[in-house]
Amino acid sequence: MKKPDWRVWIKDKEECGHWLNNYIGKKVLRKSEDESRLYLNKSNHNLNFANWVFEKHQDEIPKIFRDETFYDWIINIYYYAIYHSASALISREGYSSKNHSASLCFLIYYNYHLQNKISKEDVELVASSLNKEDIETLGNSKELRERASYDVHELFEKKLAEQIREKAVDFVNKIKMLLEEKSEEDKDNEKSKEKNEDNKEIIEINKEKKSKNSEEKKEEKDIKQGVNDEQK
């Protein structure tokens, strides 16, 4: 069997759908309760911590650790924030995933191809947050992350951390907005459903009234007919 390749999934909706059905059939992706709020909380938790450590490099960390920096770990934490946000989007659709490639497949099929809610750049960002064991082909951002984990050049690490920080914040905010829109759509659908139910009830009541009126008119007509017959 071919290895999963998210770049192919972006180009080929049918191929992506084939992989998605395979993941669902093998229960790698399965129906579950909506835990999007929990995933978003994790995402915010990661963002807050990464931002806090990032700011500590301005004063406290140099005082305590001198020349040692932790930008490599900051980058990894930002990627966790990105992935948890993506998981929130999947959970909001009523699914949970057992591996990263299945998660990416779901996002590409539903949120990229069908709903057109996320961009190709968003997909690449999520892909770059995954482990190399889960996806064969990763974007440049992942390669940069691996370099940052081992590169001793502080300026390189700091610059990369700043770039990933901006992307992570923008992506998390975008997912929040999408989930809020989804909630509003659900509320509107619920209101529409209630309105339709009310309309059905009104229609039934009107039918009953009409039927009753018809019966009363028929009864009245029968009575008049009976009186006329007696008079004759």
BELZI-V185429 format. One record per residue. N is the residue number from 1. SS is DSSP state (H for helix, E for strand, - for the rest). NEAR is the number of other ideal C-beta (glycine too) atoms within 8 Angstrom. D_CENTER is the distance of its C-alpha to the mean C-alpha in Angstrom with 2 decimals. Layout:
BEGIN
n-><N	N>
ss-><SS	SS>
near-><NEAR	NEAR>
d_center-><D_CENTER	D_CENTER>
END
This chain:
BEGIN
n-><1	2	3	4	5	6	7	8	9	10	11	12	13	14	15	16	17	18	19	20	21	22	23	24	25	26	27	28	29	30	31	32	33	34	35	36	37	38	39	40	41	42	43	44	45	46	47	48	49	50	51	52	53	54	55	56	57	58	59	60	61	62	63	64	65	66	67	68	69	70	71	72	73	74	75	76	77	78	79	80	81	82	83	84	85	86	87	88	89	90	91	92	93	94	95	96	97	98	99	100	101	102	103	104	105	106	107	108	109	110	111	112	113	114	115	116	117	118	119	120	121	122	123	124	125	126	127	128	129	130	131	132	133	134	135	136	137	138	139	140	141	142	143	144	145	146	147	148	149	150	151	152	153	154	155	156	157	158	159	160	161	162	163	164	165	166	167	168	169	170	171	172	173	174	175	176	177	178	179	180	181	182	183	184	185	186	187	188	189	190	191	192	193	194	195	196	197	198	199	200	201	202	203	204	205	206	207	208	209	210	211	212	213	214	215	216	217	218	219	220	221	222	223	224	225	226	227	228	229	230	231	232>
ss-><-	-	-	-	-	H	H	H	H	H	H	-	H	H	H	H	H	H	H	H	H	H	H	H	H	-	-	-	E	E	E	-	-	-	-	H	H	H	H	H	H	H	H	H	H	H	H	H	H	H	H	H	H	H	H	H	-	-	-	H	H	H	H	H	H	-	-	-	-	-	H	H	H	H	H	H	H	H	H	H	H	H	H	H	H	H	H	H	H	H	H	H	-	-	E	E	E	-	-	H	H	H	H	H	H	H	H	H	H	H	H	H	H	H	-	-	-	-	-	H	H	H	H	H	H	H	H	-	-	-	-	-	-	-	-	-	-	-	-	H	H	H	H	H	H	H	H	H	H	H	-	-	-	H	H	H	H	H	H	H	H	H	H	H	H	H	H	H	H	H	H	H	H	H	H	H	H	H	H	H	H	H	H	H	H	H	H	H	H	H	H	H	H	H	H	H	H	H	H	H	H	H	H	H	H	H	H	H	H	H	H	H	H	H	H	H	H	H	H	H	H	H	H	H	H	H	H	H	H	H	H	->
near-><2	4	5	11	10	14	7	9	15	11	5	8	7	6	9	15	9	8	11	12	8	8	13	10	6	6	7	10	13	9	4	8	4	7	9	11	8	8	13	15	8	10	16	10	8	13	13	8	9	14	9	8	13	11	7	9	11	5	6	7	12	9	5	6	7	5	6	6	10	9	14	10	8	13	15	10	12	16	13	12	15	16	13	13	15	14	11	15	15	13	15	10	8	8	11	9	13	8	8	11	11	12	14	17	16	16	15	14	14	10	11	16	9	7	7	5	6	10	6	7	6	11	15	10	13	15	13	13	11	14	6	8	3	8	14	5	6	9	9	6	11	13	9	9	14	9	9	14	9	7	8	4	6	9	6	10	14	11	8	13	14	8	8	13	13	8	12	14	9	8	13	15	8	10	14	10	8	11	13	8	8	9	8	8	8	8	8	8	8	8	8	8	8	8	8	8	8	8	8	8	8	8	8	8	8	8	8	8	8	8	8	8	8	8	8	8	8	8	8	8	8	8	8	8	8	8	8	8	7	6	5	4>
d_center-><28.52	26.94	24.76	21.07	20.83	17.59	19.90	21.26	17.92	17.24	20.74	20.97	18.47	20.89	21.14	17.40	17.45	20.46	18.87	15.84	18.46	20.40	17.73	17.16	20.95	21.61	19.09	17.41	14.22	14.87	13.96	13.43	13.09	10.15	10.47	7.52	10.58	12.41	10.18	10.18	13.89	14.43	12.99	15.33	18.03	18.00	18.10	20.91	22.90	22.67	23.73	26.50	27.89	27.72	29.84	32.23	33.30	35.13	37.71	37.41	36.32	39.18	41.62	40.69	39.83	41.78	40.61	37.73	34.15	30.72	28.59	27.67	26.04	24.34	22.72	21.47	20.03	18.12	16.64	15.63	13.84	11.92	11.09	10.18	7.64	6.14	6.76	5.19	1.49	4.45	6.36	5.27	6.42	9.33	9.73	10.99	12.48	16.00	16.13	14.58	15.63	13.96	10.57	11.36	12.72	9.76	7.70	11.03	11.89	9.17	7.51	10.91	13.57	12.80	10.78	11.96	9.21	9.63	13.20	15.31	15.88	12.27	12.42	15.80	14.79	12.33	15.17	17.63	16.18	17.00	20.40	22.91	23.63	20.24	20.19	23.54	22.99	21.33	21.43	24.01	21.94	21.98	25.69	26.25	24.56	26.96	29.82	28.97	29.18	32.78	34.05	36.53	36.46	35.24	34.77	32.55	30.34	30.22	29.38	26.56	25.19	25.34	23.47	20.62	20.60	20.12	17.34	15.47	15.99	14.97	11.68	10.82	12.09	10.14	6.71	8.79	10.07	7.16	6.45	10.23	10.68	8.85	11.18	14.03	13.66	13.84	16.83	18.47	18.18	19.70	22.42	23.13	23.46	25.81	27.73	28.21	29.46	31.81	33.05	33.73	35.68	37.65	38.46	39.72	41.81	43.27	44.09	45.87	47.77	48.75	49.89	51.85	53.47	54.44	56.02	57.86	59.17	60.29	62.01	63.68	64.80	66.23	68.11	69.61	70.56	72.23	74.23	75.39	76.49	78.54	80.19	81.25>
END
